[in-house]
Amino acid sequence: MARLAFGVEYDGSNLLGWQVQSDGRSVQGCLQEALSKVADEKLKVVCAGRTDAGVHATAQVAHIETNAQRSERSWLLGANSNLPDDICVNWAEPVDDDFHARFSARSRTYQYLILNRNARSGLWRRHTSWIREELDVELMRQGAQFLLGEHDFSSFRAAACQAKTPVRTVYCIDIERRGDLVSLRIRANAFLHHMVRNIAGTLIRIGCGDAGPAWAGEVLAARDRCSAGSKAPPSGLYLVGVAYDESHGLPADVVPAKLFLMYDGIVTSTRTQRMSDELV
């Protein structure tokens, strides 16, 4: 059997998340149906990181095993011709048998976008989170410092999280502002269920002045979900990159790229102290 990897992007607004659901559309379900038609056999699609309902992706990575003999171009065009408009395959590449979209990943990068202005948006309501109160980005950066490194992130995991351990390593958290848009970008070896949204909710409270930067460290140390800020909405969250060893030969665009929906650039930010930068 051959193993192939795919780069996938999707608008999660009208999707029930990655995993197959019995009561509606999911990314995995749509991909399996589309790729099975191309292969003329039933396929299972495995991803680098499951995303929840309403969460988007610009650089999800998935793989399949198949007996079908098709060119990369045929996989790409065939998949997209059978996918709905809100899901797209950007590339298809053959990989070695030891490649696994999830277990071979060295790190994952998510970006959370916040529309920070007095008026809500009719245009971007499904692609950003709206916060009316002015956010102090510098305070948010200071709070983020407490979350860098290897920690028990129990305070930021969902009650339904099935991970065997709450220990994760956060390599960097970048927080930037351009105009009304605030971007929170976080890279880690892996994430717990709702971890990014819970971290975003905590840093938003700090940015609003409801708590000082040191509160992020207190929440982390508590190892209790009830101590953290409210979970931020899914609409602002994007999976923007998954890092693998170069030996797997995946396209360069798997490396995280900054995502800004409403602006054509971004000012250089003061970055939080980073760990293991070579993992990017």
Secondary structure by P-SEA (a helix, b strand, c coil): cbbbbbbbbbccccccccccccccccaaaaaaaaaaaaacbbbbbbccccccccbbbcbbbbbbcccccccaaaaaaaaaaaccccccccbbbbbcccccccccccbbbbbbbbbccccccccccccbbbbccccaaaaaaaaaccccccccccccccccccccccbbbbcbbbbbbcccbbbbbbbccccccaaaaaaaaaaaaaaacccccaaaaaaaaacccccccccccccccccccccccccccccccccccccccccccccccccccccccccc
